[in-house]
Amino acid sequence: MRNGEFFGEISMIYGCKRTATIKSGKYTTLAQLSKKSYQDILLEFPDLNIHLKQWIYKYNDRMKRFIMESI
């Protein structure tokens, strides 16, 4: 992951189990957003959900590529 990237959004948006495990090899600053807080933010910024879903669709990790190529 790079500076400014995030994780956990798939689980937050779709209500599924997590799709990744993240380990940090360096000093890391983390922030946590509860489901309730996320829903409150969506009331203020309803387009946020659309933008996050678009980012998820474009996300290109090894497992997703493998699954898509295997189908």
PDB file as gemmi writes it, atoms N, CA and C in Angstrom:
CRYST1    1.000    1.000    1.000  90.00  90.00  90.00 P 1                      
ATOM      1  N   MET A   1       0.834  -1.175   0.000  1.00  0.00           N  
ATOM      2  CA  MET A   1       0.000   0.000   0.000  1.00  0.00           C  
ATOM      3  C   MET A   1       0.881   1.242   0.000  1.00  0.00           C  
ATOM      4  N   ARG A   2       0.332   2.284  -0.532  1.00  0.00           N  
ATOM      5  CA  ARG A   2       1.056   3.548  -0.600  1.00  0.00           C  
ATOM      6  C   ARG A   2       0.371   4.600   0.275  1.00  0.00           C  
ATOM      7  N   ASN A   3       1.084   5.671   0.527  1.00  0.00           N  
ATOM      8  CA  ASN A   3       0.577   6.766   1.326  1.00  0.00           C  
ATOM      9  C   ASN A   3      -0.797   7.219   0.821  1.00  0.00           C  
ATOM     10  N   GLY A   4      -1.765   7.303   1.722  1.00  0.00           N  
ATOM     11  CA  GLY A   4      -3.103   7.766   1.364  1.00  0.00           C  
ATOM     12  C   GLY A   4      -4.059   6.671   0.942  1.00  0.00           C  
ATOM     13  N   GLU A   5      -3.571   5.452   0.761  1.00  0.00           N  
ATOM     14  CA  GLU A   5      -4.460   4.359   0.392  1.00  0.00           C  
ATOM     15  C   GLU A   5      -5.177   3.844   1.632  1.00  0.00           C  
ATOM     16  N   PHE A   6      -6.202   3.070   1.416  1.00  0.00           N  
ATOM     17  CA  PHE A   6      -7.022   2.602   2.519  1.00  0.00           C  
ATOM     18  C   PHE A   6      -7.412   1.151   2.297  1.00  0.00           C  
ATOM     19  N   PHE A   7      -7.917   0.521   3.349  1.00  0.00           N  
ATOM     20  CA  PHE A   7      -8.399  -0.855   3.250  1.00  0.00           C  
ATOM     21  C   PHE A   7      -9.605  -1.012   4.151  1.00  0.00           C  
ATOM     22  N   GLY A   8     -10.384  -2.043   3.911  1.00  0.00           N  
ATOM     23  CA  GLY A   8     -11.587  -2.286   4.695  1.00  0.00           C  
ATOM     24  C   GLY A   8     -12.846  -1.742   4.051  1.00  0.00           C  
ATOM     25  N   GLU A   9     -12.682  -1.045   2.938  1.00  0.00           N  
ATOM     26  CA  GLU A   9     -13.837  -0.415   2.302  1.00  0.00           C  
ATOM     27  C   GLU A   9     -14.810  -1.429   1.711  1.00  0.00           C  
ATOM     28  N   ILE A  10     -14.327  -2.547   1.216  1.00  0.00           N  
ATOM     29  CA  ILE A  10     -15.213  -3.551   0.612  1.00  0.00           C  
ATOM     30  C   ILE A  10     -16.155  -4.101   1.673  1.00  0.00           C  
ATOM     31  N   SER A  11     -15.607  -4.453   2.814  1.00  0.00           N  
ATOM     32  CA  SER A  11     -16.422  -4.957   3.912  1.00  0.00           C  
ATOM     33  C   SER A  11     -17.416  -3.904   4.392  1.00  0.00           C  
ATOM     34  N   MET A  12     -16.980  -2.656   4.472  1.00  0.00           N  
ATOM     35  CA  MET A  12     -17.836  -1.571   4.949  1.00  0.00           C  
ATOM     36  C   MET A  12     -19.009  -1.333   3.986  1.00  0.00           C  
ATOM     37  N   ILE A  13     -18.725  -1.319   2.707  1.00  0.00           N  
ATOM     38  CA  ILE A  13     -19.748  -0.997   1.711  1.00  0.00           C  
ATOM     39  C   ILE A  13     -20.712  -2.157   1.483  1.00  0.00           C  
ATOM     40  N   TYR A  14     -20.157  -3.359   1.357  1.00  0.00           N  
ATOM     41  CA  TYR A  14     -20.984  -4.510   0.985  1.00  0.00           C  
ATOM     42  C   TYR A  14     -21.402  -5.387   2.159  1.00  0.00           C  
ATOM     43  N   GLY A  15     -20.893  -5.102   3.347  1.00  0.00           N  
ATOM     44  CA  GLY A  15     -21.285  -5.867   4.522  1.00  0.00           C  
ATOM     45  C   GLY A  15     -20.802  -7.306   4.505  1.00  0.00           C  
ATOM     46  N   CYS A  16     -19.695  -7.560   3.813  1.00  0.00           N  
ATOM     47  CA  CYS A  16     -19.151  -8.916   3.731  1.00  0.00           C  
ATOM     48  C   CYS A  16     -17.955  -9.042   4.678  1.00  0.00           C  
ATOM     49  N   LYS A  17     -17.410 -10.248   4.754  1.00  0.00           N  
ATOM     50  CA  LYS A  17     -16.195 -10.433   5.547  1.00  0.00           C  
ATOM     51  C   LYS A  17     -15.047  -9.729   4.839  1.00  0.00           C  
ATOM     52  N   ARG A  18     -13.997  -9.466   5.581  1.00  0.00           N  
ATOM     53  CA  ARG A  18     -12.859  -8.771   4.988  1.00  0.00           C  
ATOM     54  C   ARG A  18     -12.265  -9.580   3.841  1.00  0.00           C  
ATOM     55  N   THR A  19     -11.672  -8.880   2.902  1.00  0.00           N  
ATOM     56  CA  THR A  19     -11.106  -9.529   1.726  1.00  0.00           C  
ATOM     57  C   THR A  19      -9.585  -9.471   1.718  1.00  0.00           C  
ATOM     58  N   ALA A  20      -8.979  -8.871   2.743  1.00  0.00           N  
ATOM     59  CA  ALA A  20      -7.522  -8.746   2.783  1.00  0.00           C  
ATOM     60  C   ALA A  20      -7.039  -8.687   4.223  1.00  0.00           C  
ATOM     61  N   THR A  21      -5.785  -9.020   4.388  1.00  0.00           N  
ATOM     62  CA  THR A  21      -5.099  -8.856   5.663  1.00  0.00           C  
ATOM     63  C   THR A  21      -3.900  -7.959   5.397  1.00  0.00           C  
ATOM     64  N   ILE A  22      -3.734  -6.960   6.213  1.00  0.00           N  
ATOM     65  CA  ILE A  22      -2.661  -5.996   6.021  1.00  0.00           C  
ATOM     66  C   ILE A  22      -1.659  -6.121   7.166  1.00  0.00           C  
ATOM     67  N   LYS A  23      -0.374  -6.168   6.819  1.00  0.00           N  
ATOM     68  CA  LYS A  23       0.700  -6.160   7.806  1.00  0.00           C  
ATOM     69  C   LYS A  23       1.626  -5.008   7.451  1.00  0.00           C  
ATOM     70  N   SER A  24       2.046  -4.294   8.453  1.00  0.00           N  
ATOM     71  CA  SER A  24       2.944  -3.172   8.241  1.00  0.00           C  
ATOM     72  C   SER A  24       4.357  -3.558   8.638  1.00  0.00           C  
ATOM     73  N   GLY A  25       5.291  -3.258   7.762  1.00  0.00           N  
ATOM     74  CA  GLY A  25       6.695  -3.507   8.059  1.00  0.00           C  
ATOM     75  C   GLY A  25       7.405  -2.259   8.552  1.00  0.00           C  
ATOM     76  N   LYS A  26       6.687  -1.145   8.607  1.00  0.00           N  
ATOM     77  CA  LYS A  26       7.258   0.132   9.024  1.00  0.00           C  
ATOM     78  C   LYS A  26       6.292   0.829   9.976  1.00  0.00           C  
ATOM     79  N   TYR A  27       6.715   1.972  10.459  1.00  0.00           N  
ATOM     80  CA  TYR A  27       5.843   2.791  11.293  1.00  0.00           C  
ATOM     81  C   TYR A  27       4.594   3.139  10.502  1.00  0.00           C  
ATOM     82  N   THR A  28       3.442   2.999  11.119  1.00  0.00           N  
ATOM     83  CA  THR A  28       2.177   3.214  10.426  1.00  0.00           C  
ATOM     84  C   THR A  28       1.217   3.984  11.320  1.00  0.00           C  
ATOM     85  N   THR A  29       0.490   4.879  10.711  1.00  0.00           N  
ATOM     86  CA  THR A  29      -0.586   5.572  11.404  1.00  0.00           C  
ATOM     87  C   THR A  29      -1.898   5.063  10.842  1.00  0.00           C  
ATOM     88  N   LEU A  30      -2.775   4.597  11.699  1.00  0.00           N  
ATOM     89  CA  LEU A  30      -4.057   4.047  11.272  1.00  0.00           C  
ATOM     90  C   LEU A  30      -5.203   4.862  11.847  1.00  0.00           C  
ATOM     91  N   ALA A  31      -6.291   4.857  11.136  1.00  0.00           N  
ATOM     92  CA  ALA A  31      -7.529   5.457  11.629  1.00  0.00           C  
ATOM     93  C   ALA A  31      -8.625   4.424  11.451  1.00  0.00           C  
ATOM     94  N   GLN A  32      -9.574   4.422  12.345  1.00  0.00           N  
ATOM     95  CA  GLN A  32     -10.675   3.471  12.279  1.00  0.00           C  
ATOM     96  C   GLN A  32     -11.973   4.242  12.096  1.00  0.00           C  
ATOM     97  N   LEU A  33     -12.812   3.735  11.212  1.00  0.00           N  
ATOM     98  CA  LEU A  33     -14.109   4.346  10.944  1.00  0.00           C  
ATOM     99  C   LEU A  33     -15.189   3.305  11.215  1.00  0.00           C  
ATOM    100  N   SER A  34     -16.075   3.587  12.137  1.00  0.00           N  
ATOM    101  CA  SER A  34     -17.146   2.636  12.459  1.00  0.00           C  
ATOM    102  C   SER A  34     -18.210   2.654  11.361  1.00  0.00           C  
ATOM    103  N   LYS A  35     -18.980   1.600  11.293  1.00  0.00           N  
ATOM    104  CA  LYS A  35     -20.061   1.524  10.311  1.00  0.00           C  
ATOM    105  C   LYS A  35     -21.048   2.676  10.517  1.00  0.00           C  
ATOM    106  N   LYS A  36     -21.360   3.003  11.764  1.00  0.00           N  
ATOM    107  CA  LYS A  36     -22.281   4.099  12.070  1.00  0.00           C  
ATOM    108  C   LYS A  36     -21.725   5.430  11.577  1.00  0.00           C  
ATOM    109  N   SER A  37     -20.445   5.667  11.833  1.00  0.00           N  
ATOM    110  CA  SER A  37     -19.822   6.911  11.368  1.00  0.00           C  
ATOM    111  C   SER A  37     -19.820   6.980   9.848  1.00  0.00           C  
ATOM    112  N   TYR A  38     -19.551   5.854   9.212  1.00  0.00           N  
ATOM    113  CA  TYR A  38     -19.578   5.804   7.741  1.00  0.00           C  
ATOM    114  C   TYR A  38     -20.976   6.158   7.221  1.00  0.00           C  
ATOM    115  N   GLN A  39     -22.003   5.603   7.832  1.00  0.00           N  
ATOM    116  CA  GLN A  39     -23.378   5.910   7.421  1.00  0.00           C  
ATOM    117  C   GLN A  39     -23.707   7.380   7.637  1.00  0.00           C  
ATOM    118  N   ASP A  40     -23.218   7.962   8.726  1.00  0.00           N  
ATOM    119  CA  ASP A  40     -23.411   9.399   8.973  1.00  0.00           C  
ATOM    120  C   ASP A  40     -22.719  10.238   7.895  1.00  0.00           C  
ATOM    121  N   ILE A  41     -21.521   9.840   7.508  1.00  0.00           N  
ATOM    122  CA  ILE A  41     -20.796  10.555   6.453  1.00  0.00           C  
ATOM    123  C   ILE A  41     -21.561  10.477   5.134  1.00  0.00           C  
ATOM    124  N   LEU A  42     -22.150   9.311   4.843  1.00  0.00           N  
ATOM    125  CA  LEU A  42     -22.914   9.155   3.602  1.00  0.00           C  
ATOM    126  C   LEU A  42     -24.132  10.073   3.560  1.00  0.00           C  
ATOM    127  N   LEU A  43     -24.703  10.381   4.708  1.00  0.00           N  
ATOM    128  CA  LEU A  43     -25.818  11.334   4.740  1.00  0.00           C  
ATOM    129  C   LEU A  43     -25.345  12.715   4.284  1.00  0.00           C  
ATOM    130  N   GLU A  44     -24.128  13.049   4.648  1.00  0.00           N  
ATOM    131  CA  GLU A  44     -23.546  14.348   4.302  1.00  0.00           C  
ATOM    132  C   GLU A  44     -22.985  14.355   2.869  1.00  0.00           C  
ATOM    133  N   PHE A  45     -22.415  13.206   2.448  1.00  0.00           N  
ATOM    134  CA  PHE A  45     -21.780  13.088   1.128  1.00  0.00           C  
ATOM    135  C   PHE A  45     -22.266  11.817   0.428  1.00  0.00           C  
ATOM    136  N   PRO A  46     -23.477  11.803  -0.099  1.00  0.00           N  
ATOM    137  CA  PRO A  46     -24.036  10.578  -0.681  1.00  0.00           C  
ATOM    138  C   PRO A  46     -23.253  10.026  -1.876  1.00  0.00           C  
ATOM    139  N   ASP A  47     -22.524  10.867  -2.591  1.00  0.00           N  
ATOM    140  CA  ASP A  47     -21.751  10.390  -3.745  1.00  0.00           C  
ATOM    141  C   ASP A  47     -20.501   9.608  -3.338  1.00  0.00           C  
ATOM    142  N   LEU A  48     -20.119   9.687  -2.082  1.00  0.00           N  
ATOM    143  CA  LEU A  48     -18.925   8.979  -1.622  1.00  0.00           C  
ATOM    144  C   LEU A  48     -19.034   7.484  -1.891  1.00  0.00           C  
ATOM    145  N   ASN A  49     -20.178   6.901  -1.630  1.00  0.00           N  
ATOM    146  CA  ASN A  49     -20.376   5.466  -1.844  1.00  0.00           C  
ATOM    147  C   ASN A  49     -20.141   5.104  -3.314  1.00  0.00           C  
ATOM    148  N   ILE A  50     -20.626   5.921  -4.214  1.00  0.00           N  
ATOM    149  CA  ILE A  50     -20.456   5.678  -5.657  1.00  0.00           C  
ATOM    150  C   ILE A  50     -18.972   5.718  -6.008  1.00  0.00           C  
ATOM    151  N   HIS A  51     -18.258   6.717  -5.504  1.00  0.00           N  
ATOM    152  CA  HIS A  51     -16.829   6.843  -5.807  1.00  0.00           C  
ATOM    153  C   HIS A  51     -16.029   5.671  -5.253  1.00  0.00           C  
ATOM    154  N   LEU A  52     -16.348   5.235  -4.044  1.00  0.00           N  
ATOM    155  CA  LEU A  52     -15.645   4.083  -3.464  1.00  0.00           C  
ATOM    156  C   LEU A  52     -15.925   2.817  -4.258  1.00  0.00           C  
ATOM    157  N   LYS A  53     -17.158   2.622  -4.702  1.00  0.00           N  
ATOM    158  CA  LYS A  53     -17.485   1.440  -5.512  1.00  0.00           C  
ATOM    159  C   LYS A  53     -16.734   1.470  -6.843  1.00  0.00           C  
ATOM    160  N   GLN A  54     -16.585   2.642  -7.428  1.00  0.00           N  
ATOM    161  CA  GLN A  54     -15.820   2.760  -8.670  1.00  0.00           C  
ATOM    162  C   GLN A  54     -14.355   2.415  -8.423  1.00  0.00           C  
ATOM    163  N   TRP A  55     -13.813   2.857  -7.286  1.00  0.00           N  
ATOM    164  CA  TRP A  55     -12.433   2.539  -6.946  1.00  0.00           C  
ATOM    165  C   TRP A  55     -12.269   1.033  -6.743  1.00  0.00           C  
ATOM    166  N   ILE A  56     -13.225   0.412  -6.068  1.00  0.00           N  
ATOM    167  CA  ILE A  56     -13.173  -1.037  -5.845  1.00  0.00           C  
ATOM    168  C   ILE A  56     -13.182  -1.767  -7.187  1.00  0.00           C  
ATOM    169  N   TYR A  57     -14.018  -1.325  -8.105  1.00  0.00           N  
ATOM    170  CA  TYR A  57     -14.121  -1.969  -9.416  1.00  0.00           C  
ATOM    171  C   TYR A  57     -12.788  -1.880 -10.160  1.00  0.00           C  
ATOM    172  N   LYS A  58     -12.088  -0.757 -10.025  1.00  0.00           N  
ATOM    173  CA  LYS A  58     -10.819  -0.554 -10.726  1.00  0.00           C  
ATOM    174  C   LYS A  58      -9.640  -1.188 -10.002  1.00  0.00           C  
ATOM    175  N   TYR A  59      -9.827  -1.536  -8.737  1.00  0.00           N  
ATOM    176  CA  TYR A  59      -8.749  -2.096  -7.928  1.00  0.00           C  
ATOM    177  C   TYR A  59      -8.199  -3.346  -8.594  1.00  0.00           C  
ATOM    178  N   ASN A  60      -6.899  -3.477  -8.623  1.00  0.00           N  
ATOM    179  CA  ASN A  60      -6.276  -4.550  -9.390  1.00  0.00           C  
ATOM    180  C   ASN A  60      -5.265  -5.302  -8.522  1.00  0.00           C  
ATOM    181  N   ASP A  61      -5.745  -6.265  -7.759  1.00  0.00           N  
ATOM    182  CA  ASP A  61      -4.806  -7.044  -6.956  1.00  0.00           C  
ATOM    183  C   ASP A  61      -4.583  -8.415  -7.584  1.00  0.00           C  
ATOM    184  N   ARG A  62      -3.594  -9.143  -7.065  1.00  0.00           N  
ATOM    185  CA  ARG A  62      -3.211 -10.434  -7.658  1.00  0.00           C  
ATOM    186  C   ARG A  62      -4.338 -11.450  -7.623  1.00  0.00           C  
ATOM    187  N   MET A  63      -5.069 -11.546  -6.512  1.00  0.00           N  
ATOM    188  CA  MET A  63      -6.137 -12.543  -6.401  1.00  0.00           C  
ATOM    189  C   MET A  63      -7.267 -12.227  -7.373  1.00  0.00           C  
ATOM    190  N   LYS A  64      -7.641 -10.981  -7.478  1.00  0.00           N  
ATOM    191  CA  LYS A  64      -8.704 -10.598  -8.413  1.00  0.00           C  
ATOM    192  C   LYS A  64      -8.292 -10.932  -9.844  1.00  0.00           C  
ATOM    193  N   ARG A  65      -7.055 -10.601 -10.209  1.00  0.00           N  
ATOM    194  CA  ARG A  65      -6.567 -10.926 -11.567  1.00  0.00           C  
ATOM    195  C   ARG A  65      -6.610 -12.427 -11.799  1.00  0.00           C  
ATOM    196  N   PHE A  66      -6.156 -13.207 -10.814  1.00  0.00           N  
ATOM    197  CA  PHE A  66      -6.133 -14.658 -10.950  1.00  0.00           C  
ATOM    198  C   PHE A  66      -7.551 -15.206 -11.169  1.00  0.00           C  
ATOM    199  N   ILE A  67      -8.490 -14.732 -10.363  1.00  0.00           N  
ATOM    200  CA  ILE A  67      -9.878 -15.208 -10.484  1.00  0.00           C  
ATOM    201  C   ILE A  67     -10.451 -14.839 -11.845  1.00  0.00           C  
ATOM    202  N   MET A  68     -10.243 -13.588 -12.256  1.00  0.00           N  
ATOM    203  CA  MET A  68     -10.793 -13.134 -13.532  1.00  0.00           C  
ATOM    204  C   MET A  68     -10.181 -13.889 -14.705  1.00  0.00           C  
ATOM    205  N   GLU A  69      -8.893 -14.191 -14.633  1.00  0.00           N  
ATOM    206  CA  GLU A  69      -8.225 -14.929 -15.711  1.00  0.00           C  
ATOM    207  C   GLU A  69      -8.620 -16.400 -15.713  1.00  0.00           C  
ATOM    208  N   SER A  70      -9.026 -16.925 -14.558  1.00  0.00           N  
ATOM    209  CA  SER A  70      -9.408 -18.332 -14.449  1.00  0.00           C  
ATOM    210  C   SER A  70     -10.823 -18.611 -14.939  1.00  0.00           C  
ATOM    211  N   ILE A  71     -11.626 -17.597 -14.959  1.00  0.00           N  
ATOM    212  CA  ILE A  71     -13.036 -17.786 -15.346  1.00  0.00           C  
ATOM    213  C   ILE A  71     -13.174 -17.992 -16.833  1.00  0.00           C  
TER     214      ILE A  71                                                      
END                                                                             
